Every structure is written in structure tokens, then in C-alpha cells.
């Protein structure tokens, strides 16, 4: 039986994976609707401590003045590596970052934007099994009901993070939804999904479909091994 929050695809093909298969587990989702440049999320759950644990974060920023923000982050004081960002309408950006964080089960996560922002959303996943912090493939989509394809290696994982301004219910395709929650006071929605894959899958379609129209829709997805 898989641990809570961990899903596997293609388990019958596990023997084809190179090295032990990774596992992925969503540990937290939250947000802050304040006008800030630095967002500090304290005592965030990051999973089971391990020397090779990788913590992956999905981040949503809305720039308060013209242009899309960039960002850096630390998790328990460890700097992150950016996998992907998706710039789209309304000065909104989704990011996926990763870092090896060996210690503790909770951590302060600090997001530092390049400019003042009006919102910051956060999703957190632990990846166990010796993943690299460098993504093996990425996907960004700013379409209505964002969608696209991504490759994942045998024993790898895919993590996705998407947003919408109109508080819809989200249906994920291609990976399993972890959370679908309103994290901002004015109905901005952040949603996340993930899966672990024992078998390689080339050109896997990942979609986040929203039940009601909105604006500022976007999705960032990364595969790790």
C-alpha cells in the first residue's frame, strides 16, 4: 500500500527503472495575500528528514506594478534551483523550484521577489529516493485550461502547480490532484498535483481544467529523476 499522498504509475514495469524509484508526497499548501517583496512561511511541513530528500515548491506571484516578477527562495536556509516559470496575463507567474533539504520535518520557506507583489501562493512536495534538483523536463502553459506534454523517466516523478483568478474547481489530467484550495482572500485559486512513475512515459499530457471561466490562468510542471 502506497504512503498517503504518494501515487505510482506503471508499477508492473518497476524493474525497468535505473536505480530506486522516487516517491513524491504533497506536504503543504498555503498562501499570503499581503503586499510584500519577501514572503516568509514559517514551520511549513516538508516531510521525512533524509540525506537525499529533495523538497520541491510551487510558487505563485502577482506583481504589484508593471512587469512579471522573478524570485529566489530558501527552504530551511538552503537555496533552491529553478526548474520552470510560466509568465502570463495580469503580471502573474507560477514557478517550480527544488532543493536538497536533509534536516527537519518542518522549515521556514522564504520567497524573495524581484519587485513588490500583491499575492504569493505556495505548494510543497517531498521527493524521496535521491532525485536531482535539476528537472529532466518541464512544461509551461498559459492557455485557458492550461495543457501540454512532458516526458518523465523511469522511476521519476512529475509535479504540477496551476492558478486561476475565479475560484473554480480544478480537474487534473495526467497526474493526480493533491490540493485544490482557495489561498487568497479575493478567490485566486492555487492547485497542485503529482505522481511517481515506475515506467518511462514520453509525451504525457498534463492538463488543469477549470469548471468556471476566469482570467490569469497558468500552469508550471516539472519532471525529476
Secondary structure, DSSP 8 states (H G I E B T S, - for coil): ---TT--EE-GGGGGGSSSS--EEEEEEEEEE-S-EEEEEEEEEE--S--TT-EEEEEEEEEESSSS---EEEEETTEE-EEEEEEEEGGGEEEEEEEEE--S-SEEEEEEEEEEEEEEEEEEEEEEES---SS-SEEEEE-STT-EEEEEE-TTEEEEEEEEETT---EEEESSEEEEEEE-STT--EEEEEEEEESS-EEEEEEEEEESS--SS-EEEEEEE-
